[in-house]
Amino acid sequence: MPAAIRLSAAAWYGHCAPWAAELHARALYADGAFDDLHAFAEKLADGHPEHLRSLAPIQARALLFAGRQDRAEEIARHT
């Protein structure tokens, strides 16, 4: 998984496109790197808030796995 995360990060930083943001978020999710996923979403919110919609389902699932149902529901309502 570390290679997938590095490649998806390179795609994001190289293209800054919604598909690249989603790809990187999925790689972080698959690796169970939920803290890194949330940090990426916060960074995305600052620089590219228009891309957050594609991350919402992934971020909500990560929050559910982390036992944060309240926050997951909040994210799901905003999409």
N, C-alpha and C positions, 0 to 999 in steps of 0.2 A: 503493500500500500504506500509506503513512503515515496516510491517512484511515481505512482499515480498522482499523489498530492503535489509533488514537485512539478510534474508535467502540466497539471491543471492550473497551478499557480502561474506557471510561465505563460499558459494560454490567456489567463486573465490579465496579467500585467502587460502582455504583448498586444492584446486586442481591446480590452475593456468593453466587451460586448456582453449582452445579457446571456447568451449561450455559454460564454466562458465563465461568467459568475456562477451560473447554475452547475456547470461541470465541476468547478472547484468546490462548491458547496456539497455536491454529491460525493466527491472523493473524501472530503472531511467527514461527512456523515458515515460513509461506509467504513472508515477507519475508527469510528467512535470518538473522533476528536471534537466533541461537542463544544468545549470551551473555545477552541480555535474557530469553529463554525460561527459561534455567536460573536466572537471578536471580528471575524470577517464581515458578518452582517452589519455590525456597528460601523466598521470602516466604510462599507458600501453605502450606508445611510448618509454618511458625511459627504462623500464624493460623488456617488451615483445613485441617488434615492430612487430613480426610475427603474432600477434593476431589482429592487427589493421584492417586488411582486413575484418574480420567478423563484425566489428563495423561500418564500413564506411556507409552502408545504414541507420543505425539507427541514427548515428551522423548527416548525411546530412538532414534527415527528421527533426531532432530537430532544426537544423540551419534554415531550411525553416520556421518552426513555429515561430522562433525568428526573422524573417525578414532579415536573413543574406544569401540571395540567392547567392551572390558572393562567399562566403566561402563554401556553400553547393556544388556549381558547382566545386569548386577546389577539394574538397574531392572526389566527384564523378569521376572526371577525373583521380585521382590517384589510383583508384581501378581496 
